[in-house]
Amino acid sequence: MDLDPRTSALVAIDLQNGVVGRDTRPRPASEVLASARPLAARFRAAAG
């Protein structure tokens, strides 16, 4: 999939320390963060 960084946004909701420290379902917070970090890095890099 190709996303245009000029018209695309990554929305990461409730990834603060207090939220990710809880027992999360259906996926553990560590898995959610492991997926969100590289996505955020790619969006930042594309934005320049």
N, CA and C atoms as a LAMMPS dump frame, in Angstrom:
ITEM: TIMESTEP
0
ITEM: NUMBER OF ATOMS
144
ITEM: BOX BOUNDS ff ff ff
-5.0000000000000000e+02 5.0000000000000000e+02
-5.0000000000000000e+02 5.0000000000000000e+02
-5.0000000000000000e+02 5.0000000000000000e+02
ITEM: ATOMS id mol type element x y z
1 1 1 N 0.847 -1.169 0
2 1 2 C 0 0 0
3 1 3 C 0.892 1.231 0
4 2 1 N 0.581 2.171 -0.839
5 2 2 C 1.29 3.441 -0.879
6 2 3 C 0.443 4.523 -0.234
7 3 1 N 1.027 5.209 0.735
8 3 2 C 0.345 6.313 1.405
9 3 3 C 1.052 7.607 1.07
10 4 1 N 0.303 8.63 0.835
11 4 2 C 0.856 9.947 0.553
12 4 3 C 1.032 10.681 1.886
13 5 1 N 2.277 10.965 2.306
14 5 2 C 2.482 11.615 3.6
15 5 3 C 1.872 13.006 3.692
16 6 1 N 1.563 13.616 2.564
17 6 2 C 0.937 14.939 2.591
18 6 3 C -0.536 14.857 2.961
19 7 1 N -1.151 13.688 2.753
20 7 2 C -2.588 13.562 3.006
21 7 3 C -2.93 12.409 3.948
22 8 1 N -1.922 11.785 4.539
23 8 2 C -2.142 10.634 5.424
24 8 3 C -1.761 10.977 6.857
25 9 1 N -2.371 10.288 7.79
26 9 2 C -2.054 10.486 9.204
27 9 3 C -2.065 9.143 9.914
28 10 1 N -1.212 9.012 10.887
29 10 2 C -1.208 7.846 11.761
30 10 3 C -1.835 8.295 13.074
31 11 1 N -2.88 7.629 13.49
32 11 2 C -3.552 7.971 14.741
33 11 3 C -3.309 6.835 15.724
34 12 1 N -2.523 7.105 16.74
35 12 2 C -2.223 6.125 17.784
36 12 3 C -2.923 6.608 19.053
37 13 1 N -3.908 5.866 19.473
38 13 2 C -4.76 6.29 20.583
39 13 3 C -4.422 5.516 21.853
40 14 1 N -4.367 6.236 22.971
41 14 2 C -4.189 5.659 24.306
42 14 3 C -2.925 4.824 24.454
43 15 1 N -1.793 5.369 24.034
44 15 2 C -0.532 4.665 24.236
45 15 3 C 0.308 5.327 25.335
46 16 1 N -0.356 6.017 26.274
47 16 2 C 0.346 6.613 27.402
48 16 3 C 0.748 5.521 28.395
49 17 1 N 1.712 5.845 29.246
50 17 2 C 2.21 4.867 30.221
51 17 3 C 1.103 4.256 31.075
52 18 1 N 0.158 5.056 31.542
53 18 2 C -0.903 4.531 32.397
54 18 3 C -1.801 3.533 31.697
55 19 1 N -1.979 3.691 30.409
56 19 2 C -2.851 2.793 29.655
57 19 3 C -2.108 1.517 29.265
58 20 1 N -0.894 1.652 28.76
59 20 2 C -0.171 0.456 28.315
60 20 3 C 0.31 -0.381 29.487
61 21 1 N 0.277 0.163 30.683
62 21 2 C 0.638 -0.611 31.862
63 21 3 C -0.47 -1.536 32.334
64 22 1 N -1.634 -1.396 31.76
65 22 2 C -2.777 -2.239 32.146
66 22 3 C -2.774 -3.557 31.374
67 23 1 N -3.587 -4.476 31.847
68 23 2 C -3.802 -5.734 31.134
69 23 3 C -4.709 -5.423 29.949
70 24 1 N -4.208 -5.558 28.746
71 24 2 C -4.976 -5.194 27.559
72 24 3 C -5.385 -6.429 26.78
73 25 1 N -6.497 -6.337 26.134
74 25 2 C -7.018 -7.439 25.321
75 25 3 C -7.601 -6.872 24.047
76 26 1 N -7.588 -7.487 22.935
77 26 2 C -7.183 -8.867 22.707
78 26 3 C -5.677 -9.034 22.547
79 27 1 N -4.916 -7.943 22.491
80 27 2 C -3.465 -8.049 22.334
81 27 3 C -2.772 -7.387 23.528
82 28 1 N -1.658 -7.961 23.952
83 28 2 C -0.925 -7.325 25.058
84 28 3 C -0.344 -5.988 24.615
85 29 1 N -0.218 -5.075 25.561
86 29 2 C 0.292 -3.738 25.26
87 29 3 C 1.667 -3.801 24.609
88 30 1 N 2.5 -4.736 25.008
89 30 2 C 3.836 -4.85 24.416
90 30 3 C 3.764 -5.134 22.92
91 31 1 N 2.79 -5.917 22.5
92 31 2 C 2.606 -6.207 21.071
93 31 3 C 2.091 -4.975 20.321
94 32 1 N 1.185 -4.246 20.939
95 32 2 C 0.652 -3.027 20.32
96 32 3 C 1.779 -2.01 20.134
97 33 1 N 2.59 -1.813 21.166
98 33 2 C 3.706 -0.873 21.066
99 33 3 C 4.736 -1.331 20.041
100 34 1 N 5.007 -2.627 20
101 34 2 C 5.969 -3.153 19.03
102 34 3 C 5.507 -2.893 17.598
103 35 1 N 4.216 -2.859 17.374
104 35 2 C 3.672 -2.561 16.044
105 35 3 C 3.625 -1.06 15.785
106 36 1 N 3.31 -0.28 16.808
107 36 2 C 3.137 1.168 16.642
108 36 3 C 4.464 1.898 16.443
109 37 1 N 5.508 1.463 17.113
110 37 2 C 6.798 2.174 17.021
111 37 3 C 7.333 2.255 15.598
112 38 1 N 7.445 1.144 14.865
113 38 2 C 7.968 1.262 13.499
114 38 3 C 7.031 2.035 12.574
115 39 1 N 5.731 1.936 12.797
116 39 2 C 4.795 2.717 11.991
117 39 3 C 5.009 4.207 12.219
118 40 1 N 5.139 4.603 13.473
119 40 2 C 5.365 6.008 13.787
120 40 3 C 6.69 6.492 13.191
121 41 1 N 7.717 5.672 13.261
122 41 2 C 9.007 6.044 12.69
123 41 3 C 8.907 6.231 11.179
124 42 1 N 8.194 5.353 10.508
125 42 2 C 8.042 5.476 9.048
126 42 3 C 7.242 6.725 8.674
127 43 1 N 6.207 7.031 9.453
128 43 2 C 5.425 8.236 9.168
129 43 3 C 6.274 9.482 9.39
130 44 1 N 7.068 9.498 10.473
131 44 2 C 7.934 10.656 10.724
132 44 3 C 8.95 10.827 9.606
133 45 1 N 9.551 9.729 9.167
134 45 2 C 10.552 9.784 8.106
135 45 3 C 9.938 10.276 6.789
136 46 1 N 8.726 9.834 6.499
137 46 2 C 8.065 10.234 5.253
138 46 3 C 7.679 11.704 5.288
139 47 1 N 7.385 12.218 6.467
140 47 2 C 6.966 13.613 6.59
141 47 3 C 8.132 14.578 6.428
142 48 1 N 9.334 14.059 6.635
143 48 2 C 10.528 14.907 6.455
144 48 3 C 10.759 15.706 7.635
